[in-house]
Amino acid sequence: MKQNKIFSLLGIAMRGRNLVSGEYQSLEAVRTGAAALMIVAQDASDNTKKLFSDKCSFYGVPIFRYGTKESLGRAIGKDMRSSVCVCDRGLAEAVISQLREESGAIEAETGMEEKEWRK
């Protein structure tokens, strides 16, 4: 049930234009400071996982590994996506709380405290 809620929140973010997907757009959102949360598919390549982990760590964006490329894409009404980036802080907090309750989500270390990224 929680998995459906996480994907539902991602769908809401997409419909509200508060979510970007794909490698290039997600990296731009992180670089420009628009990103509030990064989710990378668990079946993404090791290079993709490392790239996003490094960028999110540098820019202080929370990052989680969750779902598959197919399930992330389906949640936002697109084809397969290896990464999605939530750009709204309120929605990001809601998704993060659901991800922390979910046993299948893996929170990547960003080297910063939760209070810091909420600024």
Secondary structure, 3 states (H helix, E strand, C coil): CHHHHHHHHHHHHHHCCCEEECHHHHHHHHHHCCCCEEEECCCCCHHHHHHHHHHHHHHCCCEEECCCHHHHHHHCCCCCCCEEEECCHHHHHHHHHHHHHCCCCEECCCCCCHHHHCC
